[in-house]
Amino acid sequence: MSLREIVCEILDLFRETHLRPGARITSATLDHRFGTDPGVAVAIAELKDAGFLITPDAETVELTAKDFDAIQGRSFHPEDD
């Protein structure tokens, strides 16, 4: 899977399962969904650098208000960043 596809899948996961900013997904959930693909860590880092996710601890990613607005409006385009 390409980095762009992984980023979109992570955002889709938040869109499908979490309805508010501050929602969290654990690393175990991501591993269950994507396996142990090293691209997931790179995608998380890219989303974190872009301000879409934060990592409150080593095992959790959290949806920021910026990401929430983007995924609800489907306005996030990884190729644009």
C-alpha positions in Angstrom: 0.0 0.0 0.0 1.3 3.5 -0.8 1.8 6.2 1.8 -1.1 8.1 0.3 -3.4 5.1 0.5 -2.4 4.5 4.2 -3.0 8.1 5.1 -6.5 8.0 3.4 -7.3 4.7 5.2 -6.3 6.2 8.6 -8.5 9.2 8.0 -11.3 6.9 6.8 -11.0 4.9 10.0 -11.5 8.1 12.1 -14.4 9.1 9.8 -16.1 5.8 10.2 -15.6 5.4 14.0 -15.2 8.7 15.6 -17.5 11.6 15.5 -15.7 14.4 17.4 -12.3 16.1 17.8 -10.2 14.5 20.5 -11.2 11.0 19.5 -8.4 8.5 20.0 -7.3 5.3 18.3 -4.8 2.9 19.9 -1.8 1.4 18.1 -3.4 -2.0 18.6 -6.4 -0.9 16.6 -4.2 0.4 13.8 -2.2 -2.9 13.9 -5.4 -4.8 13.7 -6.6 -2.8 10.7 -3.3 -2.4 8.8 -1.1 -5.1 10.2 2.5 -4.1 11.1 3.1 -2.2 7.9 6.0 0.3 8.6 4.2 2.7 6.4 1.6 3.2 9.1 4.2 4.8 11.3 5.3 7.1 8.5 1.7 8.0 7.7 1.1 8.9 11.3 4.2 11.0 11.4 3.1 12.8 8.2 -0.4 13.4 9.7 1.1 14.6 12.9 3.5 17.0 11.1 0.6 18.4 9.1 -1.4 19.0 12.4 -4.1 16.5 11.7 -3.2 14.1 14.5 -1.3 14.3 17.8 0.3 11.5 19.7 -0.5 11.9 23.4 1.6 8.8 24.2 3.4 6.1 22.3 0.3 3.9 22.0 -2.3 6.4 21.0 -3.1 8.8 18.1 -5.7 11.6 18.6 -7.8 13.4 16.1 -7.3 17.2 16.1 -10.0 19.8 15.4 -8.2 20.4 12.1 -8.5 16.8 11.0 -12.0 16.5 12.3 -13.1 19.4 10.1 -11.2 18.0 7.1 -12.6 14.5 7.3 -16.1 15.6 8.0 -16.0 17.9 4.9 -13.8 15.4 3.0 -11.5 18.3 2.2 -8.2 16.5 3.0 -6.2 15.7 -0.1 -2.8 14.2 0.8 -1.4 15.1 -2.6 -2.0 18.8 -1.8 0.1 18.9 1.3 
